[in-house]
Amino acid sequence: MAKTHKLQPKVDIMLLNRPRLTSLMKKAGIPALISAKPENAIYLTSYHPMGSRTIRDRLTYVLYFADENKAPLALCPSIDIRQMRELSWFPGDRIMPFVEFKTGKDQGLVTDKFGFLAEQIRNAGYDTDEIGIETSFLPETILNGFREALPNARFVNSDPVIKRARAVKTPEEIERLRKACRATQEGCRKLIEYASRLSFEDDAAAAARAASMMQGAETIGFCAVGSAFRSANVHNNPRHEPITEGSVFRFDYGAIYEGYWGDLARSFVVGKPDREQQKYHDAVRAAQEAGLRAVRAGVTADYVYREALRGGQAYDPELRREHVGHGLGLEVHEEPLLRLGNEQVIEAGMVMCVEVGKYISDLGGFQIEDTILVTESGIEIMDSLPKDISIPIA
């Protein structure tokens, strides 16, 4: 007798902050938006498929309304329909399968995504309004398809609205970011352990990746590991190069958990540092810790930047940074960017990385980065990696 397999109960986890997005859309005068960028689609639907990031042109299209009485709708590649209906909070009848490539046997599937979504917008009464769409992400062929299907609509860039909505995290997002940070930290601890053994860059990186995966990471977003002069290569790919006593060892490392990024960085000297190494490490640490002290709800990104640079330049007057941190979430760089002149206000619920680095080609790279949660009363540092310069040789 054949076994039967039942679908798991529908998961109603919502990553989206609906009131925040609704408010931002209404303020911008956008009654509806079409989203297809994978990170935005994940945010809107809570559906995180493997293909959304590995096959960048296999898109899920989401139609979202500022009027919460109008149910959102998703057009999903037909091969993913079963899984999306299981995992998204959208009602099953609001998740429709479409064909990427017509076969002649496409009964019951949407074959014209432009016409289908245009009809939904017309039925909602918005076909002559401003419609938000990701003009900085979607290619012109896709944008023109929507323009032709809705010739009387005015398409405007939805990026500022969605980016600002995603900047403040929901409780579910914060939980995923905690787990991403935990998996990232376990990898970083392996990097430190292997450096203390005077191992090789690539061996240390392999051990770090394995440790993160054992902590539940779905994949490793980046693993920049370098020793000696190679530590000054900001995005260094680890090679079979030895980690040597007295040299700088630097890593910038991030694991991904259920779509959300971790991001931590440290620099050490294996053994005893010399005076020059100590100077630059002290400057970077002073700047990064001044930045941490400056972050609180209500200040601007510009203020954090200025305070961080003020702290570091007391040790190294030549310290220069284009930014001292960034938001973290479904992408490794999100709002707010902690840069000079950015008047965006820091809000409780933001998850950010505060980082400072200096890279000297004939000495090494010096970098410290923590992940933090902004709270109503200050910040919570989400990692506990050491910051002292020296790694004892095992």
C-alpha positions, 0 to 999 in steps of 0.5 A: 500500500502506497504511503501518503504524505501530508503537507506540514501545517502552514507557517504564519511567520511574518518578517514584514512590519506591515504598519511601518510599510503601510505608513511609508507607502501612504506618505509617499503616495504609492497605493500599490507596489510590485516587488521582485528583488529576492530580498524584498520578496522574502521580506514581504512574503516570508518565503525564502527559497534557495533559488531566489539568490542562487538563480537571480533571474528566477523571480517571485513577483509580489503585489502589495497594497497600502490598503491592508484590506486589499490582500497582497498577491504573489506570482511564484515560479510554478516549480516552487508553488507547493513550498511557497504556499506552505511557508508564506503567510499569504493565503494559498489562493493569493499565491499563483503559479506562473511559467518562466518558459511556455511549454504548450502544456501550461493549463492552470498557470499564469503565462503573462505575468505583466497582464495578470498583475496589471489586471489585479491593479486595475481591479483594485482601481489603481491603474492611473495612480503611482505604482512603486516598482524596483527601478534600480533592480529590474531590467528595462525589459521587465520594467517596459513590460509593466509599463506597456500593460499599464500605460496610464499608471506612473511607475516610481522607484519603490526602493526608498520606501522598502529600504526604510521599512526594512531598516527597523527589524521585527521580532522574528527578524531580530531572532534570525539575526541573533542566530546568524550572529551566533553562527558567525561568531562560532566560525570566528572563534575557529579562525582565532583558534587556528591562528593561535596554532600558526595554521594556514589561512585556508585551513582556518577558513574551512574550519570556520565554515564548518563550525558555522554550518554546525550552528545552523547556518544555511551558507557562508556569505563571505570569508575574508581571511588574511595573514601578514601583508595579505591582511591589508587586502580588504576582501582577501580570499584565504589561500594556503599561506601560513599564519606566522608569529608576529604578523597581523591576522585579520578576518571579516566573516559572515554566515547566513541563517534563514536569509539573514546575515551575520557580519563580524571582524577582528584583527590580531597579532599572533604573539607579541605586537610591535609598537606600530601594530599596537598604535594602529590597532589602538586607533581602530579600537578607540574609533570603533568603541567611540562609535558604539558609545555614540549609537542610540535611538534619536541620533543621526548616522552622521553623528555616529560617524563623527564621534567614531572618527573623533575617538580614533583620530586621537590615536591616529590623526590620519585615520580615514573612513568613508563609513563606520558601519551599516544596517544588517538584515536580508542584505549585508549592507542595509540602511542606515549607512553610518557615513558623513552627512547622512541625517537618517535618524537611528531608531530602536529595532535597528540591527547594525554593524559598527566597524572601523578599519585601516589597511596598510599595505606593508604592515597589515589590516586592522579592523574591528566590527560588532553587530548591535541591536538598537534598543529603547535605552541604548544598544545590545552588542550581539557578539562577545569576541575578544578585542585585545590585539594579541593571540597567544600561540598555542 
